[in-house]
Amino acid sequence: MKRRIAILGATGSVGRSTLDLVERSPERFDVVALTARRNVEALAAAARRTGASLAVIADPGQFEDLRRALDGSGCRAAAGPEALVEAAASDADWVMAAIVGCAGLVPTMAAIEAGKTVALANKEALVTAGSLMMDAADRSGANLLPVDSEHNAIFQCLAGSRLADVSRLVLTASGGPFRELSVEEMRVATPEQAIAHPRWSMGAKISVDSATLMNKGLELIEAHHLFGLPSDRIDVVVHPQSVVHSLVEFVDGSLLAQLGSADMRIPIAYTLAWPERMETPSERLSLADIARLDFGRPDLDRFPALRLAREALEGGAGKAIVLNGANEVAVEAFLRREIGFCDISRLVEDALGKFDAPAPASVEEVVALDGETRERASLMVSESCC
């Protein structure tokens, strides 16, 4: 039988890669629903190509544009937060959760509560509501499959193994475009330099997070929730070649690694076909051509975001929400050139020190704390610009 799929965030980097794989194997997949934030043209084109039943634009003000773009296609247009939840809880059995940022939390939770197989590409949702999401999956029977290359690598390395036999997880980090820059050089770095990732093709926000190493910090928190290990059993190493995507060390001293080219279609394909595998057009590795693999410890003085993320994880669920919300505000301000690159981590650290953050008991409390964090962090940005 064909797998029925929904893609939340279909016009973003992960969404486009997912569509590429799906459209290469139409005999394996039926597209039920697609969503996008604002890109009506790309959403409508994808819905027409795939024969989707439902297309949702997050911005209600663009509903009429989407409806007109889909006229005659047989695809129903919808808009707004409730429609995003409808797409997530549709009759698809596999849902790609690729809405960037905390905006993806509510629809992702809807897919989990509906018992879907959920491919998690939205790390912020798990960072801000990890315990709530894992509890919901336990209740509904949903399968959570990690799409981030690092967590997907760990998932592959763990296949057939018991968590009780795991000593530690090792996440790899490329180090980003500023890996060898001094603090002084990073202070004057531009958004264009920060989003020019040397290995991966990603959106602006994720690329900046990679440059600060906040991306790796968020992944550390994500790994804690996905695999149930404490902070002191999750390590990070810098690996500039981005060939080894992560490793698992077992209690007997064995270290298993997953290697692959820097192409998100590989981890996406693993979740699309799971528990089987499917072919991808990704470039195959030639270890002889690569010749060497380098590893090193992250510099927490030059890249304090990783330290802040570990402190937030150890400080409780509320602190992780503050970390994520303040970081999103700071990154947006940097991309608007309102603050400098090094100010991103400084603002996040200030927010963690100033904001009281009790652990949330519901998704509504997560959303409320996230909103409060953003308001206060935005005020901090405004004050720093004066």
LOMI-537190 format. One record per residue (C-alpha): residue number from 1; residue in three letters; z, x, y. Coordinates in Angstrom, 3 decimals, decimal comma, padded with zeros to 6 digits. Last residue first. Example, Ala and Ser with C-alpha at 12.3 -4.5 7.8 and 13.67 -1.06 7.14 Angstrom:
REM LOMI-537190
+-----+---------+----------+----------+----------+
: num : residuo :       zz :       xx :       yy :
+-----+---------+----------+----------+----------+
:   2 :     SER :  007,140 :  013,670 : -001,060 :
:   1 :     ALA :  007,800 :  012,300 : -004,500 :
+-----+---------+----------+----------+----------+
This chain:
REM LOMI-537190
+-----+---------+----------+----------+----------+
: num : residuo :       zz :       xx :       yy :
+-----+---------+----------+----------+----------+
: 386 :     CYS :  021,569 :  019,599 :  052,676 :
: 385 :     CYS :  019,786 :  020,087 :  049,354 :
: 384 :     SER :  023,027 :  020,690 :  047,465 :
: 383 :     GLU :  024,441 :  017,381 :  048,732 :
: 382 :     SER :  021,370 :  015,486 :  047,547 :
: 381 :     VAL :  021,537 :  017,120 :  044,135 :
: 380 :     MET :  025,232 :  016,267 :  043,836 :
: 379 :     LEU :  024,416 :  012,667 :  044,776 :
: 378 :     SER :  021,812 :  012,592 :  042,016 :
: 377 :     ALA :  024,458 :  013,892 :  039,603 :
: 376 :     ARG :  026,784 :  011,057 :  040,611 :
: 375 :     GLU :  024,153 :  008,384 :  040,069 :
: 374 :     ARG :  022,910 :  009,975 :  036,863 :
: 373 :     THR :  026,410 :  010,221 :  035,400 :
: 372 :     GLU :  027,120 :  006,582 :  036,238 :
: 371 :     GLY :  023,918 :  005,506 :  034,495 :
: 370 :     ASP :  024,690 :  007,576 :  031,400 :
: 369 :     LEU :  028,224 :  006,183 :  031,297 :
: 368 :     ALA :  026,876 :  002,627 :  031,452 :
: 367 :     VAL :  024,149 :  003,257 :  028,862 :
: 366 :     VAL :  026,653 :  004,778 :  026,445 :
: 365 :     GLU :  029,069 :  001,894 :  027,063 :
: 364 :     GLU :  026,308 : -000,592 :  026,244 :
: 363 :     VAL :  025,469 :  001,380 :  023,101 :
: 362 :     SER :  029,041 :  000,810 :  021,953 :
: 361 :     ALA :  032,414 :  002,522 :  021,565 :
: 360 :     PRO :  031,782 :  005,293 :  024,076 :
: 359 :     ALA :  033,944 :  008,451 :  024,013 :
: 358 :     PRO :  035,687 :  008,867 :  027,351 :
: 357 :     ALA :  033,880 :  011,007 :  029,958 :
: 356 :     ASP :  035,707 :  011,960 :  033,145 :
: 355 :     PHE :  033,185 :  013,707 :  035,373 :
: 354 :     LYS :  034,093 :  016,813 :  037,369 :
: 353 :     GLY :  033,850 :  019,759 :  034,982 :
: 352 :     LEU :  030,863 :  018,465 :  033,023 :
: 351 :     ALA :  029,101 :  017,623 :  036,289 :
: 350 :     ASP :  029,691 :  021,099 :  037,698 :
: 349 :     GLU :  028,287 :  022,669 :  034,526 :
: 348 :     VAL :  025,208 :  020,441 :  034,711 :
: 347 :     LEU :  024,652 :  021,353 :  038,368 :
: 346 :     ARG :  024,916 :  025,075 :  037,612 :
: 345 :     SER :  022,567 :  024,746 :  034,639 :
: 344 :     ILE :  019,837 :  023,216 :  036,810 :
: 343 :     ASP :  020,613 :  025,389 :  039,847 :
: 342 :     CYS :  019,126 :  028,405 :  038,054 :
: 341 :     PHE :  015,656 :  026,860 :  038,386 :
: 340 :     GLY :  016,013 :  026,075 :  042,080 :
: 339 :     ILE :  016,655 :  022,674 :  043,618 :
: 338 :     GLU :  014,540 :  020,104 :  045,468 :
: 337 :     ARG :  011,257 :  021,412 :  044,075 :
: 336 :     ARG :  010,310 :  017,975 :  042,666 :
: 335 :     LEU :  010,251 :  019,599 :  039,189 :
: 334 :     PHE :  013,694 :  021,018 :  039,973 :
: 333 :     ALA :  015,017 :  017,587 :  040,944 :
: 332 :     GLU :  013,667 :  016,097 :  037,719 :
: 331 :     VAL :  015,332 :  018,884 :  035,751 :
: 330 :     ALA :  018,651 :  018,275 :  037,523 :
: 329 :     VAL :  018,589 :  014,534 :  036,870 :
: 328 :     GLU :  017,770 :  015,049 :  033,193 :
: 327 :     ASN :  020,474 :  017,714 :  032,905 :
: 326 :     ALA :  023,110 :  015,490 :  034,468 :
: 325 :     GLY :  022,318 :  012,724 :  032,003 :
: 324 :     ASN :  022,315 :  014,993 :  028,938 :
: 323 :     LEU :  025,515 :  016,874 :  029,714 :
: 322 :     VAL :  027,313 :  013,704 :  030,817 :
: 321 :     ILE :  026,357 :  011,964 :  027,563 :
: 320 :     ALA :  027,472 :  015,007 :  025,545 :
: 319 :     LYS :  030,812 :  014,937 :  027,368 :
: 318 :     GLY :  031,393 :  011,335 :  026,290 :
: 317 :     ALA :  030,797 :  012,155 :  022,615 :
: 316 :     GLY :  033,506 :  014,816 :  022,443 :
: 315 :     GLY :  034,493 :  018,137 :  024,014 :
: 314 :     GLU :  033,241 :  020,262 :  021,085 :
: 313 :     LEU :  029,724 :  018,965 :  021,595 :
: 312 :     ALA :  030,027 :  019,434 :  025,370 :
: 311 :     GLU :  031,221 :  023,023 :  024,926 :
: 310 :     ARG :  028,248 :  023,722 :  022,634 :
: 309 :     ALA :  025,902 :  022,216 :  025,211 :
: 308 :     LEU :  027,426 :  024,263 :  028,020 :
: 307 :     ARG :  027,004 :  027,506 :  026,058 :
: 306 :     LEU :  023,321 :  026,713 :  025,468 :
: 305 :     ALA :  022,849 :  025,898 :  029,152 :
: 304 :     PRO :  024,309 :  029,282 :  030,163 :
: 303 :     PHE :  020,950 :  031,097 :  029,846 :
: 302 :     ARG :  021,300 :  034,412 :  031,699 :
: 301 :     ASP :  024,938 :  034,846 :  030,697 :
: 300 :     LEU :  024,451 :  033,156 :  027,314 :
: 299 :     ASP :  021,863 :  035,712 :  026,229 :
: 298 :     PRO :  020,567 :  034,338 :  022,918 :
: 297 :     ARG :  020,937 :  036,655 :  019,908 :
: 296 :     GLY :  017,792 :  038,249 :  018,504 :
: 295 :     PHE :  015,021 :  037,793 :  015,964 :
: 294 :     ASP :  011,571 :  039,333 :  015,617 :
: 293 :     LEU :  008,909 :  038,601 :  012,991 :
: 292 :     ARG :  006,222 :  041,173 :  012,286 :
: 291 :     ALA :  002,671 :  041,463 :  010,923 :
: 290 :     ILE :  001,340 :  038,177 :  012,354 :
: 289 :     ASP : -002,048 :  039,063 :  010,835 :
: 288 :     ALA : -000,535 :  039,787 :  007,420 :
: 287 :     LEU :  001,590 :  036,641 :  007,700 :
: 286 :     SER : -001,552 :  034,563 :  008,048 :
: 285 :     LEU : -000,434 :  031,064 :  008,910 :
: 284 :     ARG : -002,697 :  028,057 :  008,516 :
: 283 :     GLU : -003,934 :  026,235 :  011,616 :
: 282 :     SER : -003,121 :  022,536 :  011,593 :
: 281 :     PRO : -005,729 :  020,025 :  010,455 :
: 280 :     THR : -003,070 :  018,184 :  008,431 :
: 279 :     GLU : -002,908 :  017,127 :  004,778 :
: 278 :     MET : -000,205 :  014,775 :  003,590 :
: 277 :     ARG :  003,152 :  015,170 :  001,866 :
: 276 :     GLU :  005,282 :  012,759 : -000,180 :
: 275 :     PRO :  008,796 :  011,492 :  000,535 :
: 274 :     TRP :  007,768 :  011,253 :  003,332 :
: 273 :     ALA :  004,128 :  010,782 :  004,418 :
: 272 :     LEU :  004,701 :  010,131 :  008,121 :
: 271 :     THR :  007,862 :  012,282 :  008,263 :
: 270 :     TYR :  006,145 :  015,408 :  006,912 :
: 269 :     ALA :  003,079 :  014,628 :  009,023 :
: 268 :     ILE :  005,205 :  014,689 :  012,179 :
: 267 :     PRO :  006,684 :  018,038 :  011,145 :
: 266 :     ILE :  003,175 :  019,540 :  010,756 :
: 265 :     ARG :  001,513 :  017,669 :  013,638 :
: 264 :     MET :  003,892 :  019,417 :  016,021 :
: 263 :     ASP :  001,802 :  022,584 :  015,822 :
: 262 :     ALA :  003,336 :  026,014 :  016,271 :
: 261 :     SER :  002,140 :  027,317 :  012,907 :
: 260 :     GLY :  004,477 :  027,123 :  009,943 :
: 259 :     LEU :  007,562 :  028,637 :  008,353 :
: 258 :     GLN :  010,593 :  026,949 :  006,786 :
: 257 :     ALA :  013,490 :  029,264 :  005,958 :
: 256 :     LEU :  015,984 :  029,502 :  003,088 :
: 255 :     LEU :  018,908 :  031,934 :  003,218 :
: 254 :     SER :  020,817 :  032,589 : -000,004 :
: 253 :     GLY :  024,371 :  033,883 :  000,483 :
: 252 :     ASP :  025,924 :  031,880 : -002,383 :
: 251 :     VAL :  027,403 :  029,382 :  000,088 :
: 250 :     PHE :  023,963 :  028,475 :  001,381 :
: 249 :     GLU :  022,273 :  029,523 :  004,613 :
: 248 :     VAL :  019,671 :  027,166 :  006,037 :
: 247 :     LEU :  016,909 :  028,344 :  008,352 :
: 246 :     SER :  014,859 :  027,091 :  011,274 :
: 245 :     HIS :  011,300 :  027,036 :  012,639 :
: 244 :     VAL :  010,229 :  030,468 :  011,431 :
: 243 :     VAL :  006,849 :  031,048 :  013,102 :
: 242 :     SER :  007,926 :  030,586 :  016,706 :
: 241 :     GLN :  006,905 :  034,209 :  017,531 :
: 240 :     PRO :  009,722 :  034,542 :  020,074 :
: 239 :     HIS :  012,608 :  034,092 :  017,599 :
: 238 :     VAL :  015,883 :  033,734 :  019,485 :
: 237 :     VAL :  018,753 :  032,826 :  017,166 :
: 236 :     VAL :  020,989 :  029,766 :  017,282 :
: 235 :     ASP :  023,941 :  029,050 :  014,997 :
: 234 :     ILE :  025,439 :  025,870 :  013,540 :
: 233 :     ARG :  028,592 :  026,292 :  011,422 :
: 232 :     ASP :  030,962 :  026,655 :  014,389 :
: 231 :     SER :  029,669 :  023,407 :  015,895 :
: 230 :     PRO :  030,680 :  021,268 :  012,939 :
: 229 :     LEU :  028,267 :  020,152 :  010,188 :
: 228 :     GLY :  027,293 :  016,515 :  009,592 :
: 227 :     PHE :  023,568 :  017,010 :  009,039 :
: 226 :     LEU :  022,015 :  014,638 :  011,538 :
: 225 :     HIS :  024,956 :  014,450 :  013,940 :
: 224 :     HIS :  025,631 :  018,188 :  014,176 :
: 223 :     ALA :  021,912 :  018,942 :  014,215 :
: 222 :     GLU :  021,481 :  016,724 :  017,283 :
: 221 :     ILE :  024,248 :  018,559 :  019,109 :
: 220 :     LEU :  022,544 :  021,886 :  018,362 :
: 219 :     GLU :  019,205 :  020,357 :  019,310 :
: 218 :     LEU :  020,575 :  019,459 :  022,731 :
: 217 :     GLY :  021,630 :  023,074 :  023,173 :
: 216 :     LYS :  018,236 :  024,303 :  022,018 :
: 215 :     ASN :  016,517 :  022,156 :  024,631 :
: 214 :     MET :  019,055 :  023,389 :  027,152 :
: 213 :     LEU :  017,568 :  026,848 :  026,561 :
: 212 :     THR :  016,725 :  026,970 :  030,314 :
: 211 :     ALA :  013,003 :  027,531 :  029,620 :
: 210 :     SER :  013,026 :  025,140 :  026,685 :
: 209 :     ASP :  014,577 :  022,447 :  028,848 :
: 208 :     VAL :  011,791 :  023,075 :  031,383 :
: 207 :     SER :  009,216 :  022,561 :  028,631 :
: 206 :     ILE :  010,939 :  019,380 :  027,444 :
: 205 :     LYS :  010,739 :  017,914 :  030,945 :
: 204 :     ALA :  007,134 :  018,966 :  031,587 :
: 203 :     GLY :  005,673 :  017,675 :  028,324 :
: 202 :     MET :  004,925 :  020,000 :  025,430 :
: 201 :     SER :  002,273 :  022,423 :  024,148 :
: 200 :     TRP :  004,214 :  025,093 :  022,260 :
: 199 :     ARG :  003,983 :  028,889 :  022,135 :
: 198 :     PRO :  004,182 :  030,594 :  025,536 :
: 197 :     HIS :  005,528 :  027,553 :  027,417 :
: 196 :     ALA :  004,022 :  027,247 :  030,891 :
: 195 :     ILE :  006,407 :  024,505 :  032,081 :
: 194 :     ALA :  008,761 :  026,948 :  033,797 :
: 193 :     GLN :  006,024 :  028,881 :  035,588 :
: 192 :     GLU :  004,546 :  025,738 :  037,132 :
: 191 :     PRO :  008,030 :  024,533 :  038,077 :
: 190 :     THR :  008,503 :  027,732 :  040,100 :
: 189 :     ALA :  010,814 :  030,672 :  039,421 :
: 188 :     VAL :  012,716 :  032,047 :  042,423 :
: 187 :     ARG :  016,161 :  032,088 :  040,790 :
: 186 :     MET :  014,574 :  033,164 :  037,496 :
: 185 :     GLU :  013,568 :  036,528 :  038,939 :
: 184 :     GLU :  017,106 :  037,207 :  040,174 :
: 183 :     VAL :  018,554 :  036,149 :  036,828 :
: 182 :     SER :  016,317 :  038,713 :  035,129 :
: 181 :     LEU :  013,239 :  037,713 :  033,156 :
: 180 :     GLU :  012,656 :  038,593 :  029,486 :
: 179 :     ARG :  013,015 :  035,131 :  027,929 :
: 178 :     PHE :  011,621 :  033,376 :  030,993 :
: 177 :     PRO :  008,669 :  031,618 :  029,307 :
: 176 :     GLY :  010,795 :  030,097 :  026,529 :
: 175 :     GLY :  013,268 :  031,875 :  024,281 :
: 174 :     SER :  011,335 :  030,800 :  021,192 :
: 173 :     ALA :  014,508 :  029,318 :  019,752 :
: 172 :     THR :  015,444 :  029,206 :  016,063 :
: 171 :     LEU :  018,181 :  026,971 :  014,683 :
: 170 :     VAL :  020,372 :  028,456 :  011,946 :
: 169 :     LEU :  022,411 :  026,068 :  009,807 :
: 168 :     ARG :  025,555 :  027,215 :  008,027 :
: 167 :     SER :  027,310 :  027,506 :  004,652 :
: 166 :     VAL :  025,517 :  024,723 :  002,818 :
: 165 :     ASP :  026,525 :  023,938 : -000,792 :
: 164 :     ALA :  028,499 :  020,828 :  000,181 :
: 163 :     LEU :  025,370 :  019,610 :  001,954 :
: 162 :     ARG :  023,843 :  019,258 : -001,507 :
: 161 :     SER :  020,320 :  020,491 : -002,181 :
: 160 :     GLY :  017,147 :  018,737 : -003,396 :
: 159 :     ALA :  015,406 :  019,059 : -000,041 :
: 158 :     LEU :  017,693 :  021,032 :  002,265 :
: 157 :     CYS :  014,971 :  023,437 :  003,412 :
: 156 :     GLN :  012,731 :  020,498 :  004,355 :
: 155 :     PHE :  015,437 :  018,819 :  006,423 :
: 154 :     ILE :  016,228 :  022,170 :  008,046 :
: 153 :     ALA :  012,576 :  022,552 :  009,035 :
: 152 :     ASN :  012,508 :  018,986 :  010,349 :
: 151 :     HIS :  015,545 :  019,844 :  012,395 :
: 150 :     GLU :  013,804 :  022,817 :  013,988 :
: 149 :     SER :  010,374 :  021,191 :  014,388 :
: 148 :     ASP :  011,865 :  018,160 :  016,106 :
: 147 :     VAL :  010,667 :  015,227 :  013,975 :
: 146 :     PRO :  013,922 :  014,396 :  012,176 :
: 145 :     LEU :  013,800 :  011,572 :  009,594 :
: 144 :     LEU :  016,419 :  008,825 :  009,859 :
: 143 :     ASN :  016,188 :  006,352 :  006,962 :
: 142 :     ALA :  017,638 :  002,930 :  007,744 :
: 141 :     GLY :  020,056 :  001,386 :  005,244 :
: 140 :     SER :  021,354 : -001,076 :  007,821 :
: 139 :     ARG :  025,058 : -000,170 :  007,771 :
: 138 :     ASP :  024,630 :  003,578 :  007,214 :
: 137 :     ALA :  021,893 :  003,682 :  009,854 :
: 136 :     ALA :  024,191 :  001,939 :  012,353 :
: 135 :     ASP :  026,927 :  004,507 :  011,672 :
: 134 :     MET :  024,437 :  007,341 :  012,239 :
: 133 :     MET :  023,293 :  005,765 :  015,502 :
: 132 :     LEU :  026,819 :  005,163 :  016,816 :
: 131 :     SER :  027,861 :  008,711 :  015,956 :
: 130 :     GLY :  024,807 :  010,181 :  017,663 :
: 129 :     ALA :  024,875 :  008,096 :  020,829 :
: 128 :     THR :  024,169 :  010,520 :  023,672 :
: 127 :     VAL :  022,739 :  013,439 :  021,690 :
: 126 :     LEU :  020,954 :  011,160 :  019,213 :
: 125 :     ALA :  019,181 :  009,288 :  022,004 :
: 124 :     GLU :  018,456 :  012,536 :  023,862 :
: 123 :     LYS :  016,686 :  014,010 :  020,821 :
: 122 :     ASN :  013,877 :  011,481 :  020,952 :
: 121 :     ALA :  011,535 :  012,681 :  018,207 :
: 120 :     LEU :  013,336 :  010,749 :  015,491 :
: 119 :     ALA :  011,078 :  009,347 :  012,781 :
: 118 :     VAL :  012,744 :  006,061 :  011,886 :
: 117 :     THR :  012,364 :  004,449 :  008,470 :
: 116 :     LYS :  013,330 :  000,941 :  009,429 :
: 115 :     GLY :  016,588 : -000,896 :  008,706 :
: 114 :     ALA :  016,400 : -003,345 :  011,628 :
: 113 :     GLU :  019,514 : -001,704 :  013,098 :
: 112 :     ILE :  017,650 :  001,603 :  013,145 :
: 111 :     ALA :  014,613 :  000,137 :  014,926 :
: 110 :     ALA :  016,837 : -001,566 :  017,509 :
: 109 :     MET :  018,779 :  001,674 :  017,990 :
: 108 :     THR :  015,518 :  003,430 :  018,842 :
: 107 :     PRO :  014,656 :  000,640 :  021,290 :
: 106 :     VAL :  018,038 :  001,050 :  023,042 :
: 105 :     LEU :  018,103 :  004,864 :  023,136 :
: 104 :     GLY :  014,562 :  005,629 :  024,324 :
: 103 :     ALA :  015,383 :  005,463 :  028,017 :
: 102 :     CYS :  017,888 :  008,271 :  027,366 :
: 101 :     GLY :  015,032 :  010,757 :  027,584 :
: 100 :     VAL :  011,485 :  010,762 :  026,263 :
:  99 :     ILE :  010,265 :  007,826 :  024,178 :
:  98 :     ALA :  009,196 :  009,362 :  020,860 :
:  97 :     ALA :  010,841 :  007,126 :  018,253 :
:  96 :     MET :  008,082 :  006,921 :  015,611 :
:  95 :     VAL :  008,767 :  003,808 :  013,549 :
:  94 :     TRP :  007,960 :  003,265 :  009,868 :
:  93 :     ASP :  008,283 : -000,179 :  008,157 :
:  92 :     ALA :  006,431 : -002,040 :  010,894 :
:  91 :     ASP :  007,273 : -005,751 :  011,063 :
:  90 :     SER :  008,502 : -005,364 :  014,639 :
:  89 :     ALA :  011,994 : -004,128 :  015,518 :
:  88 :     ALA :  010,799 : -001,243 :  017,687 :
:  87 :     ALA :  008,012 : -003,312 :  019,250 :
:  86 :     GLU :  010,452 : -006,123 :  020,069 :
:  85 :     VAL :  012,878 : -003,599 :  021,569 :
:  84 :     LEU :  010,109 : -002,322 :  023,835 :
:  83 :     ALA :  009,299 : -005,949 :  024,735 :
:  82 :     GLU :  012,896 : -006,503 :  025,819 :
:  81 :     PRO :  012,746 : -003,424 :  028,066 :
:  80 :     GLY :  009,591 : -004,456 :  029,947 :
:  79 :     ALA :  006,006 : -005,352 :  029,145 :
:  78 :     ALA :  003,801 : -007,197 :  026,655 :
:  77 :     ALA :  000,119 : -007,227 :  025,705 :
:  76 :     ARG : -001,178 : -008,797 :  022,487 :
:  75 :     CYS : -004,035 : -007,012 :  020,729 :
:  74 :     GLY : -007,033 : -009,176 :  019,764 :
:  73 :     SER : -009,315 : -006,829 :  021,680 :
:  72 :     GLY : -010,934 : -009,431 :  023,950 :
:  71 :     ASP : -008,838 : -008,533 :  026,977 :
:  70 :     LEU : -006,816 : -005,398 :  026,272 :
:  69 :     ALA : -007,398 : -003,720 :  029,646 :
:  68 :     ARG : -006,812 : -007,057 :  031,404 :
:  67 :     ARG : -003,438 : -007,500 :  029,703 :
:  66 :     LEU : -002,499 : -003,910 :  030,482 :
:  65 :     ASP : -003,258 : -004,278 :  034,184 :
:  64 :     GLU : -001,397 : -007,604 :  034,232 :
:  63 :     PHE :  001,670 : -006,013 :  032,661 :
:  62 :     GLN :  001,811 : -003,065 :  035,045 :
:  61 :     GLY :  004,727 : -004,304 :  037,155 :
:  60 :     PRO :  006,769 : -004,786 :  033,979 :
:  59 :     ASP :  006,917 : -000,968 :  033,545 :
:  58 :     ALA :  007,618 : -000,216 :  029,856 :
:  57 :     ILE :  004,065 : -001,025 :  028,743 :
:  56 :     VAL :  003,909 : -002,658 :  025,327 :
:  55 :     ALA :  000,909 : -002,957 :  023,003 :
:  54 :     LEU :  001,059 : -005,312 :  020,007 :
:  53 :     SER : -001,286 : -005,982 :  017,075 :
:  52 :     ALA : -002,765 : -002,468 :  016,954 :
:  51 :     GLY : -006,409 : -002,188 :  015,912 :
:  50 :     THR : -006,278 :  001,611 :  015,930 :
:  49 :     ARG : -009,023 :  002,329 :  018,438 :
:  48 :     ARG : -008,250 : -000,706 :  020,610 :
:  47 :     ALA : -004,523 :  000,068 :  020,776 :
:  46 :     ALA : -005,239 :  003,715 :  021,573 :
:  45 :     ALA : -007,560 :  002,761 :  024,453 :
:  44 :     ALA : -005,033 :  000,245 :  025,795 :
:  43 :     LEU : -002,248 :  002,830 :  025,772 :
:  42 :     ALA : -004,424 :  005,523 :  027,381 :
:  41 :     GLU : -005,468 :  003,217 :  030,238 :
:  40 :     VAL : -002,034 :  001,709 :  030,779 :
:  39 :     ASN : -000,231 :  005,034 :  031,156 :
:  38 :     ARG :  003,116 :  003,848 :  032,549 :
:  37 :     ARG :  005,849 :  004,165 :  029,914 :
:  36 :     ALA :  003,934 :  003,655 :  026,706 :
:  35 :     THR :  004,253 :  001,524 :  023,587 :
:  34 :     LEU :  002,267 :  000,982 :  020,395 :
:  33 :     ALA :  002,731 : -001,655 :  017,700 :
:  32 :     VAL :  001,436 : -002,529 :  014,222 :
:  31 :     VAL : -000,764 :  000,431 :  013,312 :
:  30 :     ASP : -001,821 :  000,239 :  009,654 :
:  29 :     PHE : -001,736 :  003,537 :  007,753 :
:  28 :     ARG : -002,996 :  005,189 :  004,558 :
:  27 :     GLU : -006,730 :  004,324 :  004,542 :
:  26 :     PRO : -006,898 :  005,102 :  008,250 :
:  25 :     SER : -006,147 :  008,774 :  007,495 :
:  24 :     ARG : -007,548 :  010,814 :  010,415 :
:  23 :     GLU : -006,527 :  008,060 :  012,822 :
:  22 :     VAL : -002,926 :  008,339 :  011,689 :
:  21 :     LEU : -002,854 :  012,106 :  012,166 :
:  20 :     ASP : -004,282 :  011,963 :  015,682 :
:  19 :     LEU : -002,067 :  009,012 :  016,546 :
:  18 :     THR :  001,014 :  011,049 :  015,643 :
:  17 :     SER : -000,184 :  013,942 :  017,795 :
:  16 :     ARG : -000,729 :  011,540 :  020,697 :
:  15 :     GLY :  002,772 :  010,113 :  020,275 :
:  14 :     VAL :  004,347 :  013,553 :  020,141 :
:  13 :     SER :  002,676 :  014,617 :  023,403 :
:  12 :     GLY :  003,168 :  011,321 :  025,194 :
:  11 :     THR :  000,800 :  008,347 :  025,090 :
:  10 :     ALA :  002,335 :  006,620 :  022,061 :
:   9 :     GLY :  005,910 :  006,599 :  023,325 :
:   8 :     LEU :  007,271 :  004,233 :  020,684 :
:   7 :     ILE :  004,780 :  004,384 :  017,814 :
:   6 :     ALA :  004,898 :  001,562 :  015,282 :
:   5 :     ILE :  003,755 :  001,950 :  011,695 :
:   4 :     ARG :  002,789 : -000,077 :  008,650 :
:   3 :     ARG :  002,350 :  002,156 :  005,608 :
:   2 :     LYS : -000,653 :  001,085 :  003,558 :
:   1 :     MET :  000,000 :  000,000 :  000,000 :
+-----+---------+----------+----------+----------+
